[in-house]
Amino acid sequence: RLKPFNRLQVILQHLKMSKHTDSTAEVLLENKGSAGIITLNRPKALNALSFSMIKQIYPQIKTWEQDPETFLIIIKGTGEKAFCAGGDIKAIADAGKVGDRLTQDFFREEYILNNAIGTCKKPYVALIDGITMGGGVGLSVHGHFRVATEKTLFAMPETAIGLFPDVGGGYFLPRLSGKIGYFLALTGFRLKGRDVLKAGIATHFVESEKLPALEKDLIALKSPSTENIADLLNSYHMKSKVDQEKEFVLGEHMEKINSLFSANSMEEIVKNLKQDGSPFAVKQLEAINKMSPTSLKMSLRQLREGASMSLQEVFTMEYRLSQACMRGHDFYEGVRAVLVDKDQSPRWKPASLEEVSDEFVDDCFKPLGNNDLKL
């Protein structure tokens, strides 16, 4: 029989291992072949990103970055439905109501993680199979490679809950072609499957059922360079025939999107859409009318300013905006209407774009002194 001390050591060792491979853990972190693999493991919650997951993923990425045996990082989600449907918004709203620090810590740590992905020295491959929204976009879009499938459903729906398209949305959205990023940010429009690639959000498209084989081949690569990884992804991409013939869902509307969404203010965008009057414009107007007016104004300015900022400057700006939302009314009301009571009838304050003053918006962008995000 084991001596008590040895037995304790064995148990501790086992606990240490099981924390990373235990099927009940929220996130699994493991090394396989030349890859470090992150598996988001909350399928019932659509792999929503919790604070504890952020706290586990970040140091692991930093460790892999330094590890000479790890040549790439793969991130994926468990279950059939989602890669990651977003951050754990309800937990943040609950914390905000009782003045808990999570409202500061969650966004700070999340953006630090997003920045680590955006600056990662090792090739980072996100398999965005299924729902990929909000926080899930932050875990994927800043990495080198984003592999979409026919099941991918992408959106930045934050304006519907009194937030703004954060996790670096201020960086990647204005850099998409034309005004597509502004359109996605303000309307919460959902892109599906190959359209995620055509919009410039994904880098590759592979059938969902081929992902296990792709992952196996990635893991089997011997000391691969970024080029080797790109070649393998390209070979899978070239063989994928699903929806190949389909037109880009926004293709016929791009001219409209580029002209209507290039206005300098939300009021002008709304006016443009009303004047246009086409079925497409009317539909987008309906979507925008459901959103928080404060969020819309904040988001438009976020994207316009983010267009010429570095990724780090964007995260600093977005952290300030996140804290403005935590101090305000609409975020808590949006979470209530969409996630808690699910009546889908938020009562925004102020209720119209005209009532959201420029001074108020300016205030949201002000530095937070010692509480600013440090990257």
N, C-alpha and C positions, 0 to 999 in steps of 0.2 A: 504493500500500500504506500501511497505517496505521503511523505512527511507534510504536516500542515502547511509549512511555508511554501514548499514546492507546489502543493495543490493550489494554494492561493495564486502563485505565479501562473500556473496553467490556466486557471479561471480568468485571470486578468488578461493573459495573452489571447484567450479565446474571445473575451469580450471585445478586445481591441480589434480583432479580426472581424468579429460578427457585426461590429458597428458599421463596417464597410460592405459586408456582403449579406447581412441579415435581410431577409425579404420584407421585413416590416419597417426597415429604415426608410426615411423619406428620400434619401439620395444614396446611391451606391457608387463607390469610388474604387476602381480596380485597375491593375495593370495587366494587359494581355499583349504578348508579343512586344512590338515596338510602340504600342499605344497606351495612353492613359484614357480610361473610359469613365465618363460621368453618366449615370443613368438616373433620371428624375423618376422617383418611385412613389407617386401619390395618384395612381390612376383614377381612384374614386373622386378626387378633387381636380381631375384633369391636369394633374401634375403641377398645380399652382405652386408658385415659389414662396416658401415660408422663410422667415428670418433665420431659422436654424439651418436651412439648406444653404442659404447664402454664406453663412458663417463656416460651413464645411467645404463648400466648393472653392471659395477664394484661396485659402491656404494651400489646397491641393494643386490648383493651377500653378501657383507660385513655386511649389515643390517640383512639379513636373518640368517647369520651365528650366530649372537648374539641373535636372537629372539627365546625365549623358545617355542613359538607356531608354529614355522616352523621346520618341521622334515626332509624335503627333498626339493631339487630344481629340477625342470623339465625344460628342454630347448627344444624348437621345432620351426619349421618354418611354415609359412602360404603358401597356394597355393599347387598345385599338383606336382610341379617339383623339388623343392629344399629344403633342410634343410638350407644350406648356401653355396653358390658357391665360397666364398672367401672374401678377404678384398677389399675395394673400391680402387683398384689399379690405376685406371685412375685418380682419385682425387689426389693421391699421386704424380703421374707423372706430372700432371699439376702444382702442388705446387712446385715440384723440379725445373721445368723450370723457374719459376719466383723467386726462392730462398725463398719460403714460409716455415715457421717453421713446417708445417704439416709433412714434410719428417722426422723430428725428433720426433714430438709429437705422430704421429699415431703409429709408431712401439713401442715407449716407452710405451704408454698407452695400446696398444694391448697385449704386452708381460706381463705387470703387471696384466692385466685381465686373461690371460692364466695361469699365476702363481697362481692367486687367485683360479682358478678352480682346478688346480693341488694340492693345499694345503687345499681345502675347507673342513671344519670340518663336514659339513652336507652331507649326500649322494646326489650325483649329477647324474641325469639321463638325458642323451641326446638321443632324438628320432631322429636318423639320417635318416629320410625318404626322399629319393631323392638325388639330387646332394650335395655332401659334399666334398669340396676341400679347400686347402689352409687355409684361415682364419676360414672357417667352421670346419675344422679339429681341429684347435686350441681351438674352443669353445666346443669341445666334447671329444676329445681323452684323455685329462688329467683327466677327471671326473671318478667317480667310475664305472658307468654303461653306455654303449653305445649300443643302440638297433638299429640294422640294419633291413631293410625290403627288399623285392624283388625289390624295386625301388631305393635302395641306389646305388649311383655311387661315389666311392671314388677315389681320385687321389691327388697327390702332383705335379702339373705341372709347378712349378716355374722356372725350368731351361729353359723352353721355352720362358720366358719373361725376362731373364737376372737377375732373382732373385735366391733364393736357398730355399729348403724346410724348411721354418722358423716355427714360432708359436710352437716351441718346437720339431720340426722334428729331431733335433740333439739329442734329448733324446729318443723319442719313436721309431723312425725308426731303429736305430742300435740294439734295444732290441727285435725286432720281430725275429722269428725263422730263423736260418741260415743267409743268406745274402739278404733276401727278402726286407728288408728296404732300403738297398743300391740300389737294383734293381728298386724299386718304385721311389726312390728319383732321380735317374739319368735318367731314361727313361720316367718318367711321366705316366707309365702304369696305366690303369684304372681297378679297381676291381669293380665287380657288385654283388649286392644282397648277397647271402650266402657266397660268396668268401671273403667279408669284414670280416665276422666272422672267416672263416677258416684261414685267414691271421693273425688273432690275434688283429685286429683293433677294431672290435665290441666285446662286451661280450655276447650279446644275439641276436636272430633272431626272429622277430614276423611279421606276415603278415601286410601289410600296413593298410588294412581295420579294423584290430583289435586294432589299436593304440588308437582310441577314448575310447574304452572299457578299455584298459590297463590304460590309463590316469585316467579315472574315478575311477578305482579300486585303483590306487596309491593314489589319492586324498582322498579316503574314509578310508584309513588305519588310525587307531587311534594310535597316538604317536608311529609310527613305528621305529624299530631299523634298522640298515643296513641289518641285517639278514632277517627281515620281508620283506623288499623291494626286496632283492635277491630272496627270496622264491617266491614272486609274479611274478617277472620277469621270473624265472625258469619255473613256471607253464605255463605261456604263451609260452615260448620258446619250451617247450616239446610238446605242442599241434600244433606247426607250422609245416606243412607238405610240404609247397612249396619248390620245388627244393631239397628235402631232399636227394634224391638218386644221385644227380649230383656230379661228381668228382670235386675236387678243380682245378680251371682253370690253376694254376701254378704247380699242383701236379707232372705231368710227367716231368716238367722242373726244379724241385727243385735242383736236383744234379748239373745240368749245372749252374744254378743261383749261387749256393753256391761256385762252383769252379771258374767260370768266373769272378764273382764280388768280389772275395776275394783278388784281386791284390792290390798292394800298391799305384798304380798311375792310373790316367785316361788313359794314353798312353798304359799301360799294359792291362787294361780292354778292350780297343779297339782292341789291338793285339790279346788277347784271343778270342774275338768274331769273328774276321776275321779268325783266325786259325780254330776255331770250324766249321764255315761254314754251320751249320745246318740251316733250314728255320727259326727256332726260333731265333738263334743267328743273322742271317742276318736282321731279322725284328727289333731286339733291336738295332743293329748297325745303321740302318736307322733312328730310333728315336733319338739316341744319336747324330748323325751327324747334326740334325736340331737344337740342343740345343746350348746355349751360351757356348763357350769353357771356358770362365772365370767362369761362374756359375757352370759348371761341376767340375772344379778343387776345387772351393770353397766348394761345397756341399760334395764332397768325403772327404775332410779334416774335414769339420764340423761333419760328421757322425763318422769318425774314432776317433776324439777327444771327441765328445759327448758321446760315448759309455761308458766312465769311469767317466763322470761328473755327478754332481747332477743336478736336473731340474733347479735350480736357476743359477748355473754356465753356463748351456746351454743357458738360456735366455740372460745372460750377453754377452756371445760370439756372439749369434745371433744378438743382438742389434748392436754390432761392425760391423758385416757383413752387416747388413741392411744399415748402414751409408756409408760403402764402396760402396755398390751398388748405393746409392743416389749420390755419388760423381762421379761415373763412367759413361760409355757410354751405355752399353748393356741394362740396365733396360729401359731407355727411348726408345731405338730402338725396344726392344721387345714389349713394350706396343703399340708403333706405328704399328708394323707389325701385331700383334695379335688382338688388341682391337680397334684401331683407323682406320687405312687404311684397315686392314683385308686382306692384300695381302699375309700374311703368308710367306713373304720372308725377314726376318730380315738380315741386314748386320752387323754381329758381328765384333767388334774390340777388341782385335785381332781376326782374323778369324779362327785360328787353335789352337789346344791344345799346340802344340810345342812352339807357340809364347807367351803363358801365362807363365811368369817366376815364379819360386818358390819365388823370392823376392817380386814380386807383390802380390802373394797370402799371404805370410807372413804379408805383410803390412795391408791387410784386417782384420787380426786377432788382430792387435795391440790395446791396451787399449786406451780409449778416454779421460783419465784424468777426469776432472770434469763433462764431458758429458757422462760418462759411465752410464749404467742402474743401478739404485739402487733398490734392492728388499728387 
